[in-house]
Each structure stands twice: as C-alpha cells, then as structure tokens.
Amino acid sequence: MVPVSYYVALSAILFSIGTLGVLIRRNAIVIFMSVELMLNSANLLFVAFSRLYDLEGQIFVFFVMTVAAAEVAVGLAMIVAVFRNKRSIDIDQISSMKG
C-alpha cells in the first residue's frame, strides 16, 4: 500500500503547477486547464484521505467532478464566443472588453 504522504506530495505538486499556470500564462485555454489541474489535485486528496480514514470523501469527488464538467461547458463556450469576436484568446485582450 502506498503511503498517504506520497498522495499529499503529488497533490501539492499538481496544485502548485496549476497555480503557476494560472498566474503566469496568458492563454485562456491554458489557464482553464490549470484550474482543472488544481481541481483534480483536490480530488486526489479527497480520495486518499477517504481511503485512509474510511470516510465518505469519494462522494465529494463526484460533486467536484460535476462542478468541473459544468465549468468546462460554460468556460469553453465563453472562450469560443470571445475568440469569434476578438480572433484571439489572450487574457490581456479579453480584459479590454470591460464596459
């Protein structure tokens, strides 16, 4: 059996990569994927601690996956709409759309 500390370390690495992707990148799709990576790292922790302590953490994973699926649908629709108008998905150009 793999120790829980390995799962925690992997989750921290994945969350850090996701955070750096959100903070550094300018492409909306890469930022979108970075947020998904952060959600999946939280899912990994839920499952690891659920297995360790015999909790119902796996139920929370399904809720997070449902929210992530809704985020994908809405987020990609917004990215496609912005791309149709601006012909770019650069975050700097998207923020110039403020009224």
Backbone as JSON, one array per atom type, in Angstrom:
{
  "sequence": "MVPVSYYVALSAILFSIGTLGVLIRRNAIVIFMSVELMLNSANLLFVAFSRLYDLEGQIFVFFVMTVAAAEVAVGLAMIVAVFRNKRSIDIDQISSMKG",
  "N": [[0.84, -1.18, 0.0], [0.53, 2.19, -0.82], [1.92, 4.94, 0.88], [0.05, 7.62, 2.43], [1.29, 10.04, 2.47], [2.7, 10.22, 0.1], [0.65, 10.65, -1.74], [-0.26, 13.12, -0.83], [2.0, 14.69, -1.31], [2.18, 14.48, -4.12], [-0.26, 15.65, -4.81], [0.17, 18.24, -3.85], [2.23, 19.06, -5.55], [0.92, 18.95, -8.05], [-1.08, 20.86, -7.59], [0.5, 23.13, -7.23], [1.68, 23.38, -9.76], [-0.64, 23.91, -11.23], [-1.4, 26.36, -10.06], [0.78, 27.99, -10.75], [0.42, 27.92, -13.52], [-1.98, 29.33, -13.79], [-1.24, 31.85, -12.83], [0.97, 32.68, -14.41], [0.62, 32.18, -17.19], [-0.85, 33.49, -20.25], [-2.7, 32.62, -22.01], [-6.04, 31.73, -22.47], [-7.06, 29.12, -22.62], [-5.0, 27.56, -21.57], [-4.95, 28.55, -18.97], [-7.46, 27.74, -18.19], [-7.12, 24.93, -18.28], [-5.26, 24.73, -16.24], [-6.73, 25.41, -13.98], [-8.43, 23.21, -13.93], [-6.53, 21.26, -13.37], [-5.85, 21.97, -10.78], [-8.29, 21.43, -9.49], [-8.39, 18.66, -9.85], [-6.21, 17.88, -8.32], [-7.17, 18.41, -5.78], [-9.23, 16.54, -5.75], [-7.7, 14.2, -5.71], [-6.6, 14.32, -3.14], [-8.97, 14.14, -1.61], [-9.79, 11.49, -2.2], [-7.57, 10.03, -1.28], [-7.45, 10.6, 1.51], [-9.96, 9.7, 2.17], [-9.72, 6.99, 1.74], [-7.81, 6.38, 3.65], [-8.94, 7.08, 6.18], [-11.43, 5.89, 6.12], [-13.65, 7.42, 5.31], [-16.32, 9.3, 3.77], [-15.26, 10.6, 1.55], [-15.09, 10.15, -1.14], [-17.54, 10.7, -2.19], [-17.58, 13.46, -2.26], [-15.79, 13.84, -4.3], [-17.26, 13.17, -6.57], [-19.05, 15.31, -6.59], [-17.27, 17.45, -7.04], [-16.31, 16.71, -9.53], [-18.65, 16.99, -11.01], [-19.1, 19.76, -10.84], [-16.78, 20.57, -12.14], [-17.26, 19.57, -14.71], [-19.44, 21.15, -15.46], [-18.16, 23.59, -15.41], [-16.36, 23.27, -17.5], [-18.11, 23.14, -19.7], [-19.39, 25.71, -19.66], [-17.17, 27.43, -19.55], [-15.66, 26.8, -21.9], [-17.55, 27.53, -23.82], [-17.63, 30.29, -23.38], [-15.0, 30.97, -24.06], [-14.95, 30.29, -26.78], [-16.84, 32.14, -27.74], [-15.54, 34.58, -27.2], [-13.3, 34.24, -28.8], [-14.45, 34.25, -31.33], [-15.2, 36.92, -31.57], [-12.86, 38.47, -31.04], [-10.75, 37.16, -32.29], [-8.65, 36.1, -30.92], [-7.39, 34.58, -27.94], [-6.1, 35.75, -25.9], [-5.5, 36.8, -22.64], [-5.05, 39.46, -21.92], [-6.26, 40.92, -23.97], [-8.87, 40.13, -23.63], [-9.55, 41.26, -21.2], [-9.79, 43.88, -21.93], [-12.34, 44.2, -22.75], [-14.01, 45.32, -20.96], [-16.74, 47.36, -19.89]],
  "CA": [[0.0, 0.0, 0.0], [1.29, 3.44, -0.95], [1.62, 5.85, 2.0], [-0.76, 8.8, 2.11], [2.19, 11.19, 2.28], [3.01, 10.31, -1.34], [-0.5, 11.29, -2.38], [-0.26, 14.53, -0.43], [3.09, 15.35, -2.03], [1.79, 14.57, -5.53], [-1.32, 16.64, -4.9], [0.78, 19.57, -3.68], [2.96, 19.36, -6.78], [-0.07, 19.25, -9.09], [-1.73, 22.14, -7.27], [1.48, 24.19, -7.49], [1.77, 23.54, -11.22], [-1.87, 24.59, -11.64], [-1.34, 27.75, -9.61], [1.72, 28.7, -11.63], [-0.2, 28.06, -14.83], [-2.97, 30.41, -13.73], [-0.59, 33.14, -12.59], [1.99, 33.04, -15.38], [0.2, 32.08, -18.59], [-1.77, 34.49, -20.78], [-3.65, 31.94, -22.89], [-7.22, 31.37, -21.7], [-7.22, 27.67, -22.58], [-4.0, 27.04, -20.62], [-5.44, 28.92, -17.65], [-8.59, 26.85, -17.96], [-6.57, 23.61, -17.95], [-4.59, 24.84, -14.95], [-7.78, 25.34, -12.96], [-8.84, 21.8, -13.88], [-5.46, 20.53, -12.69], [-6.0, 22.25, -9.35], [-9.45, 20.68, -9.0], [-8.03, 17.24, -9.8], [-5.33, 17.65, -7.17], [-8.06, 18.34, -4.61], [-9.88, 15.23, -5.82], [-6.73, 13.19, -5.28], [-6.55, 14.38, -1.68], [-10.23, 13.59, -1.09], [-9.78, 10.03, -2.31], [-6.5, 9.48, -0.44], [-7.86, 10.66, 2.91], [-11.13, 8.84, 2.32], [-9.23, 5.61, 1.85], [-7.06, 6.23, 4.9], [-9.78, 7.19, 7.37], [-12.73, 5.27, 5.84], [-14.66, 8.48, 5.26], [-17.1, 9.38, 2.54], [-14.65, 11.63, 0.72], [-15.28, 9.88, -2.57], [-18.78, 11.36, -2.6], [-17.21, 14.83, -2.59], [-15.12, 13.79, -5.6], [-18.29, 13.23, -7.61], [-19.54, 16.69, -6.65], [-16.24, 18.27, -7.68], [-16.3, 16.35, -10.95], [-19.85, 17.59, -11.61], [-18.83, 21.19, -10.98], [-15.75, 20.71, -13.18], [-17.91, 19.35, -16.01], [-20.21, 22.36, -15.77], [-17.19, 24.64, -15.7], [-15.84, 23.03, -18.86], [-19.13, 23.52, -20.68], [-19.58, 27.16, -19.67], [-15.89, 28.08, -19.86], [-15.33, 26.66, -23.32], [-18.5, 28.35, -24.59], [-17.19, 31.68, -23.28], [-13.76, 31.11, -24.82], [-15.31, 30.28, -28.2], [-17.51, 33.41, -28.03], [-14.52, 35.63, -27.22], [-12.45, 34.01, -29.97], [-15.18, 34.68, -32.53], [-15.22, 38.38, -31.64], [-11.53, 39.07, -30.98], [-9.79, 36.34, -33.04], [-7.55, 35.8, -30.02], [-7.83, 34.23, -26.59], [-5.14, 36.33, -24.98], [-6.2, 37.36, -21.48], [-4.94, 40.92, -21.93], [-7.27, 41.45, -24.87], [-10.19, 39.85, -23.07], [-9.83, 42.22, -20.12], [-10.09, 45.17, -22.52], [-13.74, 44.22, -23.12], [-14.8, 45.92, -19.88], [-17.58, 48.46, -20.33]],
  "C": [[0.89, 1.25, 0.0], [0.93, 4.36, 0.22], [0.86, 7.09, 1.54], [0.13, 10.01, 1.87], [2.61, 11.33, 0.82], [1.88, 10.99, -2.1], [-0.56, 12.78, -2.07], [0.82, 15.3, -1.18], [2.74, 15.52, -3.51], [0.7, 15.61, -5.71], [-0.78, 18.05, -4.75], [1.54, 19.99, -4.92], [1.99, 19.74, -7.89], [-0.76, 20.58, -8.85], [-0.78, 23.3, -7.53], [1.64, 24.45, -8.98], [0.54, 24.28, -11.74], [-1.87, 26.06, -11.26], [-0.38, 28.56, -10.47], [1.15, 28.91, -13.02], [-1.22, 29.18, -14.87], [-2.29, 31.77, -13.62], [0.32, 33.59, -13.72], [1.46, 33.11, -16.81], [-0.8, 33.16, -18.97], [-2.83, 33.88, -21.68], [-4.82, 31.43, -22.06], [-7.4, 29.86, -21.59], [-6.22, 27.05, -21.61], [-4.42, 27.37, -19.19], [-6.6, 28.01, -17.24], [-8.12, 25.44, -17.57], [-5.86, 23.62, -16.6], [-5.59, 24.79, -13.8], [-8.28, 23.9, -12.82], [-7.79, 20.95, -13.17], [-5.53, 20.75, -11.19], [-7.19, 21.51, -8.76], [-9.14, 19.19, -8.89], [-7.06, 16.94, -8.67], [-6.13, 17.59, -5.88], [-8.81, 17.01, -4.59], [-8.95, 14.13, -5.34], [-6.62, 13.15, -3.76], [-7.82, 13.81, -1.04], [-10.2, 12.07, -1.1], [-8.73, 9.42, -1.39], [-6.92, 9.48, 1.03], [-9.11, 9.82, 3.17], [-10.72, 7.39, 2.49], [-8.51, 5.38, 3.18], [-7.98, 6.18, 6.12], [-11.17, 6.58, 7.21], [-13.87, 6.28, 5.92], [-15.42, 8.41, 3.95], [-16.56, 10.46, 1.62], [-14.85, 11.41, -0.76], [-16.59, 10.46, -3.08], [-18.49, 12.8, -3.0], [-16.51, 14.9, -3.95], [-16.15, 13.86, -6.72], [-18.89, 14.62, -7.72], [-18.54, 17.61, -7.34], [-16.17, 17.97, -9.17], [-17.51, 16.94, -11.68], [-19.65, 19.09, -11.83], [-17.79, 21.43, -12.07], [-16.34, 20.52, -14.57], [-18.74, 20.56, -16.42], [-19.29, 23.51, -16.11], [-16.62, 24.49, -17.1], [-16.85, 23.49, -19.9], [-19.27, 25.03, -20.78], [-18.3, 27.88, -20.09], [-15.52, 27.99, -21.32], [-16.28, 27.46, -24.21], [-18.08, 29.82, -24.55], [-15.91, 31.91, -24.09], [-14.04, 31.14, -26.32], [-15.97, 31.6, -28.59], [-16.5, 34.55, -28.11], [-13.64, 35.47, -28.45], [-13.15, 34.46, -31.25], [-15.16, 36.2, -32.68], [-13.82, 38.98, -31.77], [-10.49, 38.38, -31.85], [-8.53, 36.06, -32.24], [-8.13, 35.4, -28.67], [-6.8, 34.68, -25.57], [-5.89, 37.05, -23.86], [-6.14, 38.88, -21.46], [-5.98, 41.55, -22.85], [-8.68, 41.21, -24.36], [-10.53, 40.88, -21.99], [-10.12, 43.61, -20.68], [-11.56, 45.28, -22.93], [-14.62, 44.84, -22.03], [-15.52, 47.15, -20.38], [-17.22, 49.71, -19.69]]
}
